[in-house]
Each structure stands twice: as structure tokens, then as C-alpha cells.
Amino acid sequence: MAFMASYAIFSPGRNWEQIRTAIAINNFPVKIVGSHAGIITGADGVTHQALEDIAIMRCLPNLAMPKKLGRPQLHQ
């Protein structure tokens, strides 16, 4: 199982086409983790605020969108 992680706005924001073509369409088992989701990004500013990340990913085939997870769920 492969994992990829980034700020929620940059993945999928900057690499949506690669996620679509290489992962979603081919139905590859990849876990995509987005951190710093939402508008509370502190000093990182508005360029790091993610409001559309879930909407961008929901339109792709073969992807499951779990609810937001916290630290305890990630350790399981």
C-alpha cells in the first residue's frame, strides 16, 4: 500500500491530474492524506487554506472519502 501526504490544498490542488490518471482511473491502492485542512492554517496564510479539496476529490472514480480523522484514528 502506498501513501502520499501534503497540505490538503496542494494535494489534490496541484496534482489533481496525476491523482486522476495514475491512481483513481487505475484503481490503485493509495492512501492520500491531507493535513492542515480548512481555513485554520495560522501563519501559513490564505494560499494554504483548503475549502475545495473534498469537492475536487469526490468527483474522481474509485476513491473513498472517509470522514475527517484525528491523531487517535491515524495511529490505529
C-alpha positions as CSV (number, residue, x, y, z in Angstrom):
1,M,0.0,0.0,0.0
2,A,1.4,3.4,-1.0
3,F,0.9,6.6,0.9
4,M,1.1,10.2,-0.1
5,A,0.8,13.3,2.1
6,S,0.7,17.0,1.8
7,Y,-1.2,20.1,2.8
8,A,-4.8,19.4,1.9
9,I,-4.9,22.3,-0.6
10,F,-1.8,21.1,-2.5
11,S,-2.9,17.5,-2.8
12,P,-5.2,17.4,-4.8
13,G,-4.9,21.1,-5.8
14,R,-1.6,20.9,-7.5
15,N,-1.5,17.3,-8.6
16,W,-5.2,16.5,-9.4
17,E,-4.4,15.3,-12.9
18,Q,-1.8,12.8,-11.7
19,I,-4.2,11.5,-9.0
20,R,-6.9,11.1,-11.5
21,T,-4.8,9.4,-14.2
22,A,-2.3,7.4,-12.2
23,I,-4.4,6.4,-9.1
24,A,-8.1,6.8,-9.5
25,I,-8.7,5.6,-13.0
26,N,-6.4,2.6,-12.5
27,N,-7.9,1.9,-9.1
28,F,-4.5,1.7,-7.4
29,P,-4.5,1.2,-3.6
30,V,-3.0,4.5,-2.4
31,K,-3.9,6.4,0.8
32,I,-3.9,10.2,0.2
33,V,-3.5,12.2,3.4
34,G,-4.1,15.9,3.5
35,S,-3.1,17.9,6.6
36,H,-3.9,21.5,7.6
37,A,-7.4,21.2,6.1
38,G,-9.9,24.0,6.3
39,I,-9.3,27.7,7.0
40,I,-7.4,27.5,10.2
41,T,-3.8,27.4,8.9
42,G,-2.3,30.0,11.1
43,A,0.7,31.8,9.8
44,D,0.7,29.8,6.5
45,G,-1.9,32.3,5.1
46,V,-4.7,32.1,2.6
47,T,-2.7,30.2,0.0
48,H,-2.7,27.2,2.3
49,Q,-6.4,27.3,3.2
50,A,-8.4,24.4,1.8
51,L,-12.1,24.9,1.1
52,E,-12.4,22.9,-2.1
53,D,-10.2,19.9,-1.6
54,I,-13.0,17.5,-0.8
55,A,-15.1,18.6,-3.7
56,I,-12.2,18.2,-6.1
57,M,-11.6,14.6,-4.9
58,R,-15.3,13.5,-4.7
59,C,-15.7,13.7,-8.5
60,L,-13.0,11.1,-9.2
61,P,-13.8,7.4,-9.7
62,N,-12.7,4.6,-7.3
63,L,-11.9,6.9,-4.4
64,A,-13.4,6.6,-0.9
65,M,-13.6,9.7,1.2
66,P,-13.5,8.9,4.9
67,K,-14.6,11.5,7.4
68,K,-12.0,13.7,9.0
69,L,-9.7,11.8,11.2
70,G,-7.8,13.0,14.3
71,R,-4.5,11.8,15.7
72,P,-6.0,8.8,17.6
73,Q,-7.6,7.4,14.4
74,L,-4.4,7.8,12.5
75,H,-2.4,5.7,15.0
76,Q,-4.9,2.8,14.7
